[in-house]
Amino acid sequence: MSLLVTHARLITIPTGSTDAGYIEDGWMLVEDGRIAAIGSGTPSVTADETLDVAGKFVAPGFVSSHSHLFTSGLRGLGVADTLYGWCDSMLGTTAHMTPEQLYWSTLHGSLDFLSNGVTTAYNFTDPLQAWESMVDGKRTGTASIRPLEYHYRQADGTLDSGIRFVDASGMDATVGSDDEIFARLQAEVEHTRAMDPAFALGSSIMGQVQWSPRANSAELEAEAMRRFGITNQAHFLESPEAVEHQQSKFAMYRDAGALELGLMFGHFIQTTPEIIAEAAARGASMSWQPSSNGRLASGVALVPEMLQLGMKVGVGLDDQACTDVSDPWQNMRMGIYLQRSRTKDPLSMMPELMLRLHTLGGADIMGVADRVGSLEVGKFADFVVVDPRSPDVGPLWHPVRSYVLAMNPRNLEAVYVGGQLVNRGGASTNPLAEEASAKLHELPAAIIPLRGHPH
């Protein structure tokens, strides 16, 4: 099956360039779910189906390089708290959820991302070990482990949504022997690797060194990266609490050799110049969540400085429980505004760069840029159709900049994954969408009797 997209304001985000790859009157040929050709003006090819977008934007689907899709039913919680208090509210709720409830919540969260133009996500699953409240930035690590089904059903929900994803599991390194810990992780990785590789793009570790009381937890994670050939993204230096304790954990990852293995730091806010320089020099990358960092009063990551040192940066939406609306345009604008407010320099974060970080940049740090993140021949045909006249934003003096600064989900007309329509005007084409919504709305009645009303 082939699809020819015509008369597009085409934004391609080409690899190896800082240019947005804008084509005023562009066309794109899709064959068997992948991009077969791109051009301008009158197409030189034909297809089974033609989609004339009549001057609307066609751009890569957004990539969220840091997401927790199981949180879709937990918006508006922990509003008066920073990270750890918010976690008590949000993860204190999921601690009472069953694997099936997590399946539907993850499915709903994934469909929510797709409805807002996010076609690929790095997805942290809720770990098998239940959440424990932090005391002085530390956990006891004594909570019990839930069955593997708890992870499997979250991965299943992500797959069934039709979003592309990298699946991340916590090692929960304080429960069981090392052999038992590796066996749990191996089972989780094998479950994901048995899925359709066109959608399950890879497996990863949810790095937990930041709050783990285990002294050699970084060594364990690095060994797992080598043993199973997987990546690792660690929530690190996020919260303004217990900063010196957090910073002391950097040496653990460094000494374990994890930086050279391509460790991703999620958030990476409470840094020092020395930490940034060493992380960049040793090959680590970071995922930046501007809207989440603002919502949780975490601070502003020094992204321009990191980029200047050659560190790779991607952008994530984090989750529905701490951004509330999964809006990548809001996320981009928040990032631009925060950096410019901090530096007093508009050149510190330009729209073209911000768009690249939320598409190809995210795919790059996730290790999937060969398949997603840009509209280039050979990659999956994951794209959005965005209408600048509905609502009308006026003349497009600088089209790419208007795309970043003036669009929002109301302008999002359609979302395609592999050349297949998955959402139009906010309505999902997934046959499970209606049931996922119904299941999500059952959660309060099921959870409140078990834990009380979360704050």
ZAMARFI-152449 format. One record per residue (C-alpha): residue in one letter; x, y, z. Coordinates in Angstrom, 1 decimal, m for minus. Example, Ala and Ser with C-alpha at 12.3 -4.5 7.8 and 13.67 -1.06 7.14 Angstrom:
# residues 2
A / 12.3 / m4.5 / 7.8 $
S / 13.7 / m1.1 / 7.1 $
***
This chain:
# residues 455
M / 0.0 / 0.0 / 0.0 $
S / 1.4 / 3.4 / m0.9 $
L / 0.4 / 7.0 / 0.0 $
L / 1.4 / 10.2 / m1.7 $
V / 1.2 / 13.4 / 0.4 $
T / 1.0 / 16.5 / m1.7 $
H / 1.0 / 20.3 / m1.4 $
A / 2.6 / 20.2 / 2.1 $
R / 4.5 / 22.8 / 4.0 $
L / 7.0 / 20.1 / 4.7 $
I / 9.3 / 20.2 / 7.7 $
T / 11.8 / 17.3 / 7.5 $
I / 14.4 / 17.9 / 10.2 $
P / 17.3 / 16.3 / 8.3 $
T / 20.0 / 14.4 / 10.0 $
G / 23.4 / 16.1 / 10.3 $
S / 22.1 / 19.6 / 9.8 $
T / 20.8 / 22.5 / 11.9 $
D / 18.3 / 23.4 / 9.2 $
A / 14.7 / 22.5 / 9.6 $
G / 14.6 / 21.1 / 6.0 $
Y / 11.6 / 23.3 / 5.1 $
I / 9.9 / 22.8 / 1.7 $
E / 7.2 / 25.3 / 0.8 $
D / 5.3 / 23.0 / m1.6 $
G / 6.5 / 19.6 / m0.8 $
W / 5.4 / 16.0 / m1.4 $
M / 6.2 / 12.7 / 0.3 $
L / 5.8 / 9.2 / m0.9 $
V / 5.1 / 6.4 / 1.6 $
E / 5.4 / 2.8 / 0.7 $
D / 4.8 / m0.1 / 3.1 $
G / 4.9 / 2.3 / 6.1 $
R / 8.2 / 3.9 / 5.3 $
I / 9.2 / 7.1 / 3.4 $
A / 10.2 / 6.2 / m0.1 $
A / 10.8 / 9.6 / m1.6 $
I / 10.5 / 13.4 / m0.8 $
G / 10.4 / 16.3 / m3.3 $
S / 9.0 / 19.7 / m4.1 $
G / 6.5 / 21.0 / m6.6 $
T / 4.7 / 18.5 / m8.9 $
P / 5.3 / 14.9 / m7.8 $
S / 7.2 / 12.7 / m10.2 $
V / 5.6 / 9.6 / m8.7 $
T / 2.1 / 8.1 / m8.2 $
A / 0.6 / 6.0 / m5.4 $
D / m2.4 / 4.0 / m4.4 $
E / m3.8 / 6.9 / m2.4 $
T / m3.2 / 10.6 / m2.5 $
L / m3.5 / 12.9 / 0.5 $
D / m3.6 / 16.6 / m0.7 $
V / m3.0 / 18.6 / 2.5 $
A / m3.6 / 21.9 / 0.7 $
G / m0.8 / 24.0 / 2.2 $
K / m1.0 / 22.6 / 5.8 $
F / 2.2 / 21.7 / 7.7 $
V / 3.4 / 18.1 / 7.5 $
A / 6.2 / 17.5 / 10.1 $
P / 7.7 / 14.5 / 11.9 $
G / 5.7 / 13.1 / 14.8 $
F / 7.1 / 14.3 / 18.1 $
V / 9.4 / 12.1 / 20.1 $
S / 9.1 / 12.2 / 23.9 $
S / 12.4 / 11.0 / 25.2 $
H / 11.1 / 10.7 / 28.8 $
S / 7.6 / 9.6 / 29.6 $
H / 5.5 / 7.7 / 32.2 $
L / 2.4 / 6.6 / 30.2 $
F / 0.8 / 4.7 / 33.0 $
T / m0.1 / 8.1 / 34.8 $
S / m2.8 / 9.1 / 32.4 $
G / m5.6 / 8.9 / 35.0 $
L / m3.6 / 10.9 / 37.6 $
R / m3.7 / 14.5 / 36.4 $
G / m4.0 / 17.4 / 38.8 $
L / m2.4 / 15.5 / 41.8 $
G / 0.4 / 16.9 / 44.0 $
V / m0.1 / 20.4 / 42.9 $
A / 1.2 / 21.9 / 46.1 $
D / 4.3 / 19.7 / 46.2 $
T / 7.8 / 19.4 / 44.7 $
L / 9.0 / 16.0 / 43.3 $
Y / 8.9 / 13.7 / 46.3 $
G / 5.6 / 14.9 / 47.7 $
W / 4.1 / 14.7 / 44.2 $
C / 5.4 / 11.1 / 44.0 $
D / 3.7 / 10.3 / 47.3 $
S / 0.4 / 11.5 / 45.8 $
M / 0.8 / 9.9 / 42.3 $
L / 2.8 / 6.7 / 43.0 $
G / 1.0 / 6.2 / 46.3 $
T / m2.0 / 5.8 / 44.1 $
T / m0.6 / 3.4 / 41.5 $
A / 0.7 / 1.2 / 44.4 $
H / m3.0 / 0.1 / 44.8 $
M / m3.5 / m0.6 / 41.1 $
T / m3.8 / m4.0 / 39.5 $
P / m1.9 / m5.1 / 36.4 $
E / m5.1 / m4.8 / 34.4 $
Q / m5.8 / m1.3 / 35.7 $
L / m2.2 / m0.4 / 34.7 $
Y / m2.8 / m1.9 / 31.3 $
W / m5.8 / 0.4 / 30.6 $
S / m4.1 / 3.4 / 32.1 $
T / m1.0 / 2.9 / 30.0 $
L / m3.1 / 2.3 / 26.9 $
H / m5.0 / 5.5 / 27.6 $
G / m1.8 / 7.5 / 28.1 $
S / m0.3 / 6.2 / 24.9 $
L / m3.4 / 7.1 / 22.9 $
D / m3.3 / 10.5 / 24.6 $
F / 0.2 / 11.1 / 23.4 $
L / m0.8 / 10.0 / 19.8 $
S / m3.8 / 12.4 / 19.9 $
N / m1.4 / 15.2 / 20.5 $
G / 1.1 / 14.3 / 17.8 $
V / 3.6 / 12.2 / 19.8 $
T / 4.4 / 9.1 / 17.8 $
T / 7.4 / 7.7 / 19.7 $
A / 8.0 / 7.6 / 23.4 $
Y / 10.6 / 6.5 / 25.9 $
N / 8.3 / 4.9 / 28.4 $
F / 9.2 / 4.4 / 32.1 $
T / 6.9 / 1.7 / 33.4 $
D / 5.9 / 1.8 / 37.1 $
P / 8.5 / m0.4 / 38.7 $
L / 7.8 / m3.7 / 40.3 $
Q / 8.9 / m2.4 / 43.7 $
A / 6.2 / m0.2 / 45.1 $
W / 6.9 / 3.5 / 45.8 $
E / 8.4 / 4.4 / 49.2 $
S / 8.4 / 8.0 / 50.6 $
M / 11.7 / 9.8 / 50.4 $
V / 13.4 / 10.9 / 53.6 $
D / 16.3 / 13.4 / 53.1 $
G / 16.4 / 12.3 / 49.4 $
K / 16.8 / 8.6 / 50.3 $
R / 14.6 / 5.5 / 50.3 $
T / 14.9 / 2.4 / 52.5 $
G / 14.4 / 0.0 / 49.6 $
T / 12.4 / m2.4 / 51.7 $
A / 9.1 / m2.4 / 49.8 $
S / 8.0 / m5.7 / 48.4 $
I / 8.1 / m6.7 / 44.7 $
R / 5.0 / m7.1 / 42.7 $
P / 4.6 / m9.9 / 40.0 $
L / 6.2 / m9.6 / 36.6 $
E / 2.7 / m9.3 / 35.2 $
Y / 2.7 / m5.8 / 36.6 $
H / 5.3 / m4.8 / 34.1 $
Y / 4.1 / m7.0 / 31.2 $
R / 0.7 / m5.5 / 31.1 $
Q / 2.1 / m2.0 / 31.0 $
A / 4.2 / m2.9 / 28.0 $
D / 1.2 / m4.6 / 26.4 $
G / m0.8 / m1.5 / 26.8 $
T / 1.8 / 0.6 / 25.1 $
L / 2.0 / m1.8 / 22.2 $
D / m1.7 / m2.1 / 21.8 $
S / m2.0 / 1.7 / 21.4 $
G / 0.0 / 1.8 / 18.2 $
I / 2.6 / 4.2 / 19.5 $
R / 6.3 / 3.4 / 18.9 $
F / 8.2 / 3.0 / 22.2 $
V / 11.3 / 2.1 / 24.1 $
D / 10.3 / 0.2 / 27.2 $
A / 12.1 / 1.0 / 30.5 $
S / 12.1 / m1.2 / 33.6 $
G / 13.4 / m0.6 / 37.1 $
M / 16.0 / m3.1 / 38.4 $
D / 14.7 / m2.7 / 42.0 $
A / 18.2 / m3.6 / 43.2 $
T / 17.4 / m3.8 / 46.9 $
V / 15.2 / m6.9 / 46.6 $
G / 16.6 / m10.3 / 46.0 $
S / 20.0 / m11.7 / 45.1 $
D / 21.9 / m10.3 / 42.1 $
D / 20.9 / m13.4 / 40.2 $
E / 17.3 / m12.8 / 41.0 $
I / 17.5 / m9.1 / 40.1 $
F / 19.1 / m9.9 / 36.7 $
A / 16.5 / m12.7 / 36.1 $
R / 13.6 / m10.3 / 36.7 $
L / 15.1 / m7.7 / 34.3 $
Q / 15.8 / m10.4 / 31.7 $
A / 12.2 / m11.6 / 31.8 $
E / 11.0 / m8.0 / 31.3 $
V / 13.4 / m7.4 / 28.4 $
E / 12.4 / m10.7 / 26.7 $
H / 8.7 / m9.9 / 27.0 $
T / 9.3 / m6.6 / 25.1 $
R / 11.7 / m8.1 / 22.6 $
A / 9.0 / m10.7 / 21.6 $
M / 6.8 / m7.8 / 20.5 $
D / 6.6 / m6.4 / 16.9 $
P / 10.0 / m4.6 / 16.5 $
A / 8.4 / m2.0 / 14.3 $
F / 6.6 / m0.6 / 17.5 $
A / 8.7 / m2.0 / 20.4 $
L / 11.9 / m0.2 / 19.4 $
G / 14.0 / m1.4 / 22.3 $
S / 14.4 / m2.0 / 26.0 $
S / 16.0 / 0.1 / 28.7 $
I / 16.7 / 0.4 / 32.4 $
M / 15.0 / 3.0 / 34.5 $
G / 18.1 / 4.1 / 36.4 $
Q / 17.4 / 4.2 / 40.1 $
V / 20.8 / 5.1 / 41.6 $
Q / 19.5 / 8.5 / 42.6 $
W / 17.4 / 7.2 / 45.4 $
S / 18.7 / 3.6 / 45.9 $
P / 20.4 / 2.9 / 49.2 $
R / 22.5 / 0.1 / 47.6 $
A / 26.1 / 1.2 / 47.4 $
N / 26.9 / m0.6 / 44.1 $
S / 23.6 / 0.0 / 42.3 $
A / 25.4 / 1.8 / 39.5 $
E / 27.7 / m1.1 / 38.9 $
L / 24.7 / m3.4 / 38.7 $
E / 23.0 / m1.2 / 36.2 $
A / 26.1 / m0.9 / 34.1 $
E / 26.5 / m4.7 / 34.1 $
A / 22.9 / m5.1 / 33.0 $
M / 23.5 / m2.6 / 30.1 $
R / 26.4 / m4.7 / 28.9 $
R / 24.9 / m8.1 / 29.5 $
F / 21.5 / m7.4 / 27.8 $
G / 22.6 / m4.8 / 25.3 $
I / 20.2 / m2.2 / 26.6 $
T / 20.2 / 1.5 / 27.3 $
N / 19.7 / 3.3 / 30.6 $
Q / 18.0 / 6.5 / 31.5 $
A / 18.3 / 7.7 / 35.1 $
H / 16.2 / 10.3 / 36.9 $
F / 19.0 / 12.4 / 38.1 $
L / 19.6 / 15.7 / 39.8 $
E / 16.0 / 16.6 / 39.3 $
S / 14.6 / 17.9 / 42.6 $
P / 16.0 / 20.9 / 44.6 $
E / 15.9 / 18.8 / 47.8 $
A / 19.1 / 17.1 / 49.2 $
V / 21.2 / 18.4 / 46.4 $
E / 24.6 / 17.5 / 47.8 $
H / 23.4 / 13.9 / 48.4 $
Q / 22.1 / 13.8 / 44.8 $
Q / 25.4 / 15.2 / 43.4 $
S / 27.4 / 12.7 / 45.3 $
K / 25.8 / 9.9 / 43.3 $
F / 27.3 / 11.1 / 40.0 $
A / 30.6 / 9.5 / 40.9 $
M / 28.9 / 6.1 / 41.3 $
Y / 27.8 / 6.2 / 37.6 $
R / 31.1 / 7.6 / 36.5 $
D / 33.2 / 4.9 / 38.3 $
A / 30.9 / 2.1 / 37.1 $
G / 31.7 / 3.1 / 33.5 $
A / 28.0 / 3.9 / 32.7 $
L / 28.7 / 7.3 / 31.1 $
E / 30.8 / 5.7 / 28.3 $
L / 27.9 / 3.2 / 27.7 $
G / 25.7 / 6.1 / 26.7 $
L / 23.8 / 6.7 / 30.0 $
M / 21.0 / 9.2 / 29.6 $
F / 20.3 / 11.6 / 32.5 $
G / 16.7 / 12.5 / 32.8 $
H / 16.2 / 16.1 / 34.0 $
F / 19.8 / 16.8 / 35.1 $
I / 19.0 / 20.2 / 36.7 $
Q / 20.9 / 20.4 / 40.0 $
T / 24.3 / 20.1 / 38.2 $
T / 27.7 / 21.7 / 38.6 $
P / 30.0 / 22.9 / 35.7 $
E / 32.3 / 20.0 / 36.6 $
I / 29.5 / 17.4 / 36.4 $
I / 28.2 / 18.7 / 33.1 $
A / 31.7 / 18.8 / 31.6 $
E / 32.6 / 15.2 / 32.6 $
A / 29.2 / 13.8 / 31.6 $
A / 29.6 / 15.4 / 28.1 $
A / 33.2 / 14.4 / 27.7 $
R / 32.4 / 10.7 / 28.6 $
G / 29.5 / 10.4 / 26.2 $
A / 26.4 / 10.7 / 28.4 $
S / 23.3 / 12.5 / 27.1 $
M / 20.3 / 14.1 / 28.8 $
S / 16.5 / 14.3 / 28.4 $
W / 15.0 / 17.7 / 29.2 $
Q / 11.4 / 18.0 / 30.4 $
P / 10.7 / 21.8 / 30.6 $
S / 7.0 / 21.7 / 31.4 $
S / 7.4 / 19.1 / 34.1 $
N / 10.3 / 20.9 / 35.6 $
G / 8.2 / 24.0 / 35.9 $
R / 5.1 / 22.2 / 37.2 $
L / 7.2 / 20.5 / 40.0 $
A / 9.3 / 23.6 / 40.8 $
S / 12.4 / 21.7 / 40.0 $
G / 14.4 / 24.4 / 38.2 $
V / 15.8 / 25.0 / 34.8 $
A / 18.4 / 22.7 / 33.2 $
L / 21.4 / 24.4 / 31.6 $
V / 20.6 / 23.0 / 28.2 $
P / 22.5 / 25.6 / 26.0 $
E / 25.6 / 25.0 / 28.0 $
M / 25.3 / 21.3 / 27.7 $
L / 24.8 / 21.5 / 23.9 $
Q / 27.8 / 23.8 / 23.7 $
L / 29.9 / 21.1 / 25.2 $
G / 28.7 / 18.5 / 22.7 $
M / 26.2 / 16.7 / 24.9 $
K / 23.3 / 15.2 / 23.0 $
V / 19.9 / 16.4 / 24.3 $
G / 16.4 / 15.2 / 23.7 $
V / 13.1 / 16.5 / 25.0 $
G / 10.3 / 14.7 / 26.9 $
L / 6.8 / 15.4 / 27.9 $
D / 7.3 / 13.4 / 31.1 $
D / 3.8 / 12.3 / 32.1 $
Q / 0.2 / 13.3 / 32.3 $
A / 0.5 / 13.6 / 36.1 $
C / 3.1 / 16.4 / 36.0 $
T / 2.4 / 18.1 / 32.7 $
D / m1.4 / 17.5 / 32.8 $
V / m1.8 / 18.3 / 29.1 $
S / 0.4 / 16.2 / 26.7 $
D / 1.0 / 19.2 / 24.5 $
P / 4.4 / 19.2 / 22.7 $
W / 3.9 / 22.7 / 21.4 $
Q / 3.4 / 24.0 / 25.0 $
N / 6.4 / 22.0 / 26.0 $
M / 8.6 / 23.6 / 23.2 $
R / 7.4 / 27.1 / 24.1 $
M / 8.0 / 26.5 / 27.8 $
G / 11.5 / 25.4 / 27.0 $
I / 12.2 / 28.4 / 24.8 $
Y / 10.8 / 30.8 / 27.3 $
L / 12.6 / 29.3 / 30.3 $
Q / 16.0 / 29.4 / 28.7 $
R / 15.6 / 32.9 / 27.3 $
S / 14.4 / 34.1 / 30.7 $
R / 17.4 / 32.5 / 32.4 $
T / 20.1 / 33.6 / 29.9 $
K / 18.5 / 37.0 / 28.8 $
D / 19.6 / 35.9 / 25.3 $
P / 17.1 / 35.0 / 22.6 $
L / 19.7 / 33.0 / 20.7 $
S / 20.1 / 30.6 / 23.6 $
M / 17.1 / 28.7 / 22.4 $
M / 15.7 / 29.3 / 19.0 $
P / 12.5 / 27.6 / 17.7 $
E / 14.3 / 25.5 / 15.0 $
L / 16.6 / 24.0 / 17.7 $
M / 13.7 / 23.4 / 20.1 $
L / 11.8 / 21.5 / 17.4 $
R / 14.8 / 19.4 / 16.5 $
L / 15.3 / 18.5 / 20.2 $
H / 11.7 / 17.3 / 20.5 $
T / 11.9 / 15.1 / 17.4 $
L / 15.3 / 13.9 / 16.1 $
G / 17.2 / 14.9 / 19.3 $
G / 14.9 / 12.6 / 21.3 $
A / 15.2 / 9.8 / 18.9 $
D / 19.0 / 10.2 / 18.9 $
I / 19.5 / 9.8 / 22.6 $
M / 17.1 / 6.9 / 22.7 $
G / 19.2 / 5.1 / 20.0 $
V / 16.3 / 5.0 / 17.5 $
A / 17.2 / 7.9 / 15.1 $
D / 17.7 / 5.4 / 12.3 $
R / 14.0 / 4.7 / 12.3 $
V / 12.1 / 7.8 / 13.6 $
G / 12.5 / 11.5 / 14.5 $
S / 12.6 / 13.0 / 11.0 $
L / 11.0 / 12.7 / 7.6 $
E / 13.8 / 11.1 / 5.6 $
V / 13.9 / 8.3 / 3.0 $
G / 13.9 / 4.9 / 4.7 $
K / 12.5 / 6.0 / 8.0 $
F / 9.0 / 5.1 / 9.3 $
A / 6.4 / 7.5 / 7.9 $
D / 5.3 / 9.0 / 11.2 $
F / 4.0 / 12.5 / 10.7 $
V / 1.5 / 15.1 / 11.8 $
V / m0.8 / 17.3 / 9.6 $
V / m1.2 / 20.7 / 11.2 $
D / m3.5 / 23.4 / 9.8 $
P / m2.3 / 27.0 / 10.5 $
R / m5.7 / 28.4 / 9.4 $
S / m7.8 / 26.4 / 11.9 $
P / m7.5 / 28.4 / 14.1 $
D / m6.0 / 31.0 / 11.8 $
V / m2.7 / 32.4 / 13.0 $
G / m2.3 / 34.8 / 10.1 $
P / 0.5 / 35.2 / 7.6 $
L / 3.4 / 32.7 / 8.0 $
W / 6.3 / 35.2 / 7.9 $
H / 8.7 / 32.5 / 9.1 $
P / 6.8 / 29.2 / 8.7 $
V / 8.9 / 26.9 / 10.8 $
R / 9.0 / 29.5 / 13.6 $
S / 5.3 / 29.9 / 13.4 $
Y / 4.9 / 26.1 / 13.5 $
V / 6.8 / 26.0 / 16.9 $
L / 5.5 / 29.3 / 18.4 $
A / 1.9 / 29.6 / 17.2 $
M / 0.5 / 26.1 / 16.7 $
N / m1.2 / 24.0 / 19.4 $
P / m3.3 / 20.8 / 19.5 $
R / m6.3 / 22.7 / 18.1 $
N / m4.3 / 23.1 / 14.8 $
L / m3.5 / 19.4 / 14.8 $
E / m5.7 / 17.9 / 12.1 $
A / m4.3 / 14.3 / 11.8 $
V / m1.6 / 12.0 / 13.1 $
Y / m0.1 / 9.2 / 11.0 $
V / 2.1 / 6.3 / 12.1 $
G / 3.6 / 4.3 / 9.4 $
G / 1.5 / 6.1 / 6.9 $
Q / m1.7 / 5.0 / 8.6 $
L / m4.2 / 7.4 / 10.2 $
V / m4.2 / 6.9 / 14.0 $
N / m6.0 / 10.1 / 15.0 $
R / m8.1 / 12.8 / 13.3 $
G / m9.2 / 15.9 / 15.1 $
G / m8.6 / 14.3 / 18.5 $
A / m10.6 / 11.1 / 17.7 $
S / m8.6 / 7.9 / 17.9 $
T / m9.0 / 5.2 / 15.2 $
N / m7.9 / 2.6 / 17.8 $
P / m10.8 / 0.2 / 18.5 $
L / m9.8 / 0.0 / 22.2 $
A / m10.0 / 3.8 / 22.7 $
E / m13.6 / 3.9 / 24.0 $
E / m13.0 / 1.1 / 26.4 $
A / m9.7 / 2.6 / 27.7 $
S / m11.6 / 5.8 / 28.5 $
A / m14.3 / 4.0 / 30.3 $
K / m11.8 / 1.9 / 32.3 $
L / m9.8 / 5.0 / 33.3 $
H / m12.9 / 6.7 / 34.7 $
E / m13.5 / 3.7 / 37.0 $
L / m10.2 / 4.3 / 38.8 $
P / m11.4 / 6.7 / 41.5 $
A / m14.2 / 4.4 / 42.7 $
A / m11.7 / 1.5 / 42.8 $
I / m8.7 / 3.3 / 44.4 $
I / m10.2 / 5.7 / 47.0 $
P / m11.5 / 2.9 / 49.3 $
L / m8.0 / 1.4 / 49.3 $
R / m5.8 / 4.5 / 50.0 $
G / m8.2 / 7.5 / 50.5 $
H / m8.3 / 10.5 / 48.3 $
P / m4.8 / 11.6 / 47.1 $
H / m3.9 / 15.2 / 47.6 $
***
